[in-house]
Amino acid sequence: MCATENPVVGQLQKERRFSLVNADRLTHICATLLQAAGASEEEAQAVAAGCVNANLTGHDSHGVIAIPTYIDWIKTGKIVPGANWTIVNESSTTAVIDGQWGFGFHVNAKAMALAIEKAKTANVAACTVFRQSHVGRLAAYPLMAARAGMIGLAAANSGGSPKYVAPFGGREARLGTNPISIAVPSALDAPFLLDMATSAVAVGKIQLAIARGEEIPEGWIVDAQGRPTTDPCDYRKGGSLLPLGGSEGYKGTGLAAMAEVLCGLLSGAGFGGEPSGDYTNGCFMAVFNVAAFRSVDQFKKDVAEFAQYLKSTLPSEGSSGVFHPGEIGHIREQERAAKGIEIEDATWETLRALARGYGLASELDLT
């Protein structure tokens, strides 16, 4: 609840309460609830694993906090379980995919797999996807390419659904968070991975702060009057996210605009914001077969050496040193896999309520 609605929010900010849950158990709980809501076993597993993997790597805004929303969307027809995604246009190197309002986790993974197969023979391939639900943590798809010895790129927009981000210099939302992700095969233990929103933060982090009763840093959002604020609830009262870059926010706006072109205009997913429109992600994905350029093994070795070169600099004052892109998420994943994932009480109770509603509380030990 928001600070203005919840008299105990100050206490929650001092001592956030949570449950520590094993990743496998959490995946089972979420998959079971999704199946109860109508998802197939394959779809439920894809969504549950995608959400839990986001939690493991520290992207809690894209984690299991989203499961109740997905279930609501199933109930209202905004997600169609079992949707038969179709290829509406195809060449040896490209494909345009209609997700038919299926689970974005499921449709996007199929699209990336198709791009990888094309790149095995054509060396470079690209796909666009439209009419699919939320795709979750975008990095999941370029990582598929990296595991296949290829460089993977993905970007996403929010089609014609409501917008969240004010372009630089404005106060009204005109853009989605429009993330961009690139994954590179390497000889590193951790992935060499970029995964970033073109906004200051993902909208899920605002929702997470509300669920946890926390303030947010200045520079994340403005209120309905365009004034900086640290109250996440101001976002729900007509506020907007800010673009990446702070005083140089035109850079984030420029990146977001290019993501709109690739994911919205090129795919046909559209742009703009219909207040009553269904949430959708338009996506663009490209795959580059490293073997077409040079030895894959030598490339992986060079990427690892480059990462070590970045890390070899002496740390700046107050810093713990340099991490290569993707390294911090890998460290968090190892820690959370060993210790469990922190799920805030508000989210945990919502999952318990869903389990009770489906008569699964005892089976899932969520009584």
Buried (B, 14 or more C-beta within 10 A) or exposed (E): BBBEEBEEBEEBBEEBEBBEBBBEBBBBBBBBBBBBBBBBEEBBBBBBBBBBBBBBBBBBBBBBBBBBBBBEBBEEEBBBBEBEBEEEEEEEBBBBBBBBBBBBBBBBBBBBBBBBEBBBEBBBBBBBBBBBBBBBBBBBBBBBBBEBBBBBBBBBBBBBBBBBBBBBEBBEBBBBBBBBBBBBBBBBEBBBBBBBBBBBBBBBBBBBBBBBBBBBEEBBBBBBEEEEBBBBBBBEEEBBBBBBBEEEBEBBBBBBBBBBBBBBBBBBBBBBBEEEBBBBBBBBBBBBBBBEEEEBEEBBBBBBEBBEEEEEEEEEEEEEEBBBBBBEBBBBBBEBEEEBBBBBBBBBEBBBEBBBEBEBBEEBEBE
